[in-house]
Amino acid sequence: MQEQSSWLARAQNEFGVPPAVVTALLGVETKYGTYTGRYRVLDALATLGYEHPLRSAFFFDQLTQFFVLCRDTRMDPAEPRGSYAGAMGQAQFMPSVYRRLALDFNGDGRRDLWSAPDAVGSIANYLVHFDPRTAWRSGGALLAGVRPQDAPPPALARNQVLPTQTVGALAAAGVHAVVPLPPDLPAGLVQLDRAGGPEYWIALPNFYSIMSYNPRTYYAMSVAQLADALERAQRDQAAAQRSARK
C-alpha cells in the first residue's frame, strides 16, 4: 500500500474503491503481485477448452478471447503465463475480462496486468463495471455484524451470490445488524461454519461486488477481513507516526 499509494489513491478518487480493498484483492489473488502463475496461458486454456468435463464451452471461448487479446495487444500467445485456469497478471483476469475491463492506468500505452499500476486501476474498474447488479458503491461498507442473540430461521437464504433480501427484511426475520442501516438497503445473510458453531454476518452490496470477482463466500470474507486488517494497520501506523512527531 505504501509502494503503490499514488495509484491506489487515484483508483479511489476515480472509482470510489478504498486502497485496502484493492490491496486485499491483490493479496488474495497473487500475494500482492509476487506470484501470478506458472502455467502457459495458451496451454491451460487449450487443455480446459477441449478436455474440461463440464465447462469446456466456457474455456474454449476464453481461448478464442485470448487469441483476440493477443492480436489486439501484440502479445505473443506462447509467452504469457498465468493460473491453471488461464487467469492473467496481478489482477488474475480471464481473457474476456482482460479485453473488457483492463486499463492502461499508468499511461504507457499498454494494458499490462503484470504492472502494479495497471492492476490497481483495473481491479477498481472491474468492481464498478463488471456487473451493474453488483457495482461498487462508493462509501459503502462490506459487512455488518449480527446481534449475538439473533438466531436466523433455518429457511432464511444464506451465502447467496447476489443480495436476495434487504436490511429491513432480515430484521423482520429476526436478524438485526449491530449498527444502524437503511431498511431498504440490499443485503443478504452470510453463515460461516466455525469450530464453535455458526457465525453470522449481514452482507451489504459491496460484499457482493467482491463476490463478483470470485463467487464463493469464504473467498469474499477473506478479502473483507484482510481489507479490514490492512485499514487498521494503516491507521495504527499513522497514529504511531503522529505520536513520534510530538
C-alpha positions in Angstrom: 0.0 0.0 0.0 2.9 2.3 0.7 4.7 1.5 -2.6 1.6 1.9 -4.7 0.0 4.7 -2.6 -0.4 7.2 -5.5 -2.1 4.6 -7.8 -4.3 3.4 -5.0 -5.3 7.0 -4.2 -6.1 7.7 -7.8 -8.2 4.5 -8.1 -10.2 5.6 -5.0 -10.7 9.1 -6.5 -11.9 7.7 -9.9 -13.8 4.7 -8.8 -14.6 5.0 -5.1 -12.9 1.8 -4.1 -10.7 2.1 -1.0 -7.0 1.2 -1.2 -7.3 -1.5 1.4 -9.9 -3.4 -0.7 -7.9 -3.2 -3.9 -4.8 -4.3 -2.0 -6.6 -7.2 -0.3 -7.7 -8.5 -3.6 -4.2 -8.3 -4.9 -3.1 -10.1 -1.7 -5.6 -12.9 -2.0 -5.1 -13.4 -5.8 -1.4 -13.1 -6.3 0.3 -12.4 -2.9 0.4 -8.7 -3.8 1.6 -9.4 -7.3 4.5 -11.6 -6.4 3.0 -14.8 -7.8 1.0 -14.5 -11.0 1.0 -18.2 -12.1 3.5 -20.5 -13.8 1.3 -22.2 -16.5 1.5 -21.0 -20.1 -2.0 -19.5 -20.6 -2.2 -20.9 -24.1 -1.7 -24.5 -22.8 -4.1 -24.0 -19.8 -7.0 -22.7 -22.0 -6.5 -25.2 -24.8 -6.4 -28.1 -22.4 -9.5 -26.9 -20.5 -11.3 -25.9 -23.7 -11.0 -29.3 -25.1 -11.0 -31.5 -22.1 -12.9 -30.0 -19.2 -15.8 -32.3 -18.4 -18.3 -29.5 -17.5 -17.1 -26.1 -18.7 -15.3 -26.8 -22.0 -17.5 -24.3 -23.8 -16.5 -21.5 -21.4 -12.8 -22.3 -21.6 -12.9 -22.7 -25.4 -14.5 -19.2 -25.6 -11.7 -17.9 -23.3 -9.2 -19.4 -25.6 -10.8 -17.5 -28.5 -10.8 -14.3 -26.4 -7.1 -14.9 -25.6 -6.2 -15.0 -29.3 -8.1 -11.8 -29.9 -6.4 -10.2 -26.9 -3.0 -11.2 -28.2 -3.8 -9.9 -31.7 -5.0 -6.5 -30.3 -2.2 -6.1 -27.8 0.5 -7.7 -30.0 1.3 -10.2 -27.3 3.0 -13.5 -28.4 0.3 -16.2 -27.5 3.1 -18.5 -26.4 4.6 -16.1 -23.8 2.0 -15.1 -21.1 1.9 -17.3 -18.0 -0.9 -17.4 -15.5 -3.1 -19.6 -13.4 -4.0 -23.2 -14.2 -7.4 -21.8 -15.4 -5.8 -19.2 -17.7 -6.2 -16.1 -15.4 -3.5 -13.5 -16.0 -1.5 -10.8 -14.3 -1.5 -9.4 -10.8 -5.3 -9.0 -11.1 -5.8 -12.5 -12.4 -8.3 -11.5 -15.2 -9.6 -14.1 -17.6 -9.1 -13.1 -21.3 -12.6 -11.8 -21.8 -12.4 -9.7 -18.7 -8.9 -8.5 -19.7 -10.3 -7.3 -23.0 -13.3 -5.5 -21.5 -12.0 -4.1 -18.2 -8.2 -3.9 -18.1 -6.9 -0.3 -18.1 -3.7 1.4 -19.1 -3.7 3.2 -15.8 -0.1 4.5 -15.9 -0.5 5.8 -19.5 2.4 3.9 -21.0 0.3 2.8 -24.0 -0.2 -0.8 -22.8 -2.8 -2.5 -20.7 -0.4 -4.7 -18.8 -1.9 -6.5 -15.8 1.6 -7.7 -14.8 2.2 -4.0 -14.0 1.1 -2.9 -10.5 -0.4 0.4 -11.6 -2.5 -1.1 -14.3 -3.6 -3.9 -12.0 -4.7 -1.5 -9.3 -6.7 0.6 -11.7 -8.2 -2.4 -13.5 -9.4 -4.0 -10.2 -11.2 -0.9 -9.2 -12.7 -0.6 -12.7 -13.8 -4.2 -12.5 -15.6 -3.8 -9.2 -17.5 -0.8 -10.6 -18.3 -2.0 -14.1 -18.2 -5.8 -14.2 -21.9 -6.3 -13.4 -24.4 -3.5 -12.8 -26.1 -5.7 -10.2 -23.0 -5.7 -8.0 -21.4 -2.4 -8.9 -19.3 -1.0 -6.2 -21.0 1.7 -4.1 -18.6 4.4 -3.0 -18.5 4.9 0.8 -20.4 1.7 1.5 -19.3 -1.0 3.9 -18.8 -4.6 3.1 -20.4 -6.2 6.1 -22.3 -5.6 9.3 -22.3 -7.8 12.4 -25.4 -9.6 13.6 -26.6 -9.2 17.2 -25.2 -12.2 19.2 -28.7 -13.2 20.5 -30.2 -13.4 17.0 -30.8 -16.9 15.6 -31.6 -16.8 11.8 -34.5 -19.1 10.9 -33.4 -22.2 9.0 -35.4 -21.4 5.9 -33.8 -18.0 5.5 -31.5 -18.0 2.4 -27.8 -17.5 3.1 -24.5 -17.4 1.3 -26.0 -16.2 -2.0 -24.1 -14.7 -4.8 -26.4 -11.7 -5.0 -28.3 -9.9 -2.3 -31.7 -11.5 -2.1 -33.0 -9.6 1.0 -33.0 -6.1 2.4 -31.8 -5.0 5.8 -35.4 -4.5 6.8 -36.5 -7.9 5.6 -33.7 -9.5 7.6 -34.7 -7.6 10.7 -38.3 -8.8 10.2 -36.9 -12.4 10.1 -35.1 -11.8 13.4 -31.7 -10.9 12.1 -30.6 -7.4 13.2 -27.4 -5.5 12.4 -25.4 -4.2 15.3 -25.1 -0.8 13.6 -27.9 1.3 12.1 -28.5 0.7 8.4 -31.2 1.9 6.0 -34.0 -0.7 6.0 -34.2 -0.7 2.2 -30.5 -1.4 1.7 -30.0 -4.6 -0.3 -28.4 -7.3 1.9 -28.0 -11.0 2.5 -27.2 -13.4 5.3 -23.7 -14.9 5.5 -23.1 -18.0 7.6 -19.6 -19.1 8.3 -19.2 -22.6 9.8 -16.7 -22.3 12.7 -15.4 -24.9 15.1 -17.5 -23.4 17.9 -20.7 -23.1 15.8 -22.0 -20.9 13.0 -21.0 -17.2 12.7 -23.4 -14.8 11.1 -22.9 -11.6 9.2 -25.1 -9.3 7.2 -23.6 -8.9 3.7 -24.0 -5.5 2.2 -23.9 -4.5 -1.5 -20.1 -4.1 -1.7 -19.6 -7.6 -0.3 -21.4 -8.9 -3.4 -19.1 -6.7 -5.5 -16.2 -8.7 -4.1 -18.2 -11.9 -4.8 -18.4 -10.9 -8.5 -14.6 -11.5 -8.5 -15.0 -15.0 -7.1 -18.5 -16.2 -6.2 -17.5 -18.1 -3.0 -18.5 -16.8 0.4 -15.2 -17.7 2.1 -13.2 -16.0 -0.7 -15.2 -12.8 -0.3 -14.9 -13.0 3.5 -11.1 -13.5 3.3 -10.9 -10.3 1.2 -13.1 -8.4 3.5 -11.2 -9.4 6.6 -7.8 -8.7 5.0 -9.0 -5.3 3.9 -10.2 -4.5 7.4 -6.8 -5.7 8.8 -4.9 -3.5 6.3 -7.0 -0.5 7.2 -6.4 -1.0 10.9 -2.7 -1.4 10.4 -2.6 1.7 8.3 -4.4 3.7 11.0 -2.2 2.3 13.7 0.9 3.3 11.7 -0.4 6.8 11.1 -1.1 7.2 14.8 2.3 6.0 15.7 3.9 8.4 13.3 1.9 11.3 14.7 2.9 10.3 18.3 6.5 10.2 17.3 6.4 13.7 16.0 5.1 15.2 19.2 
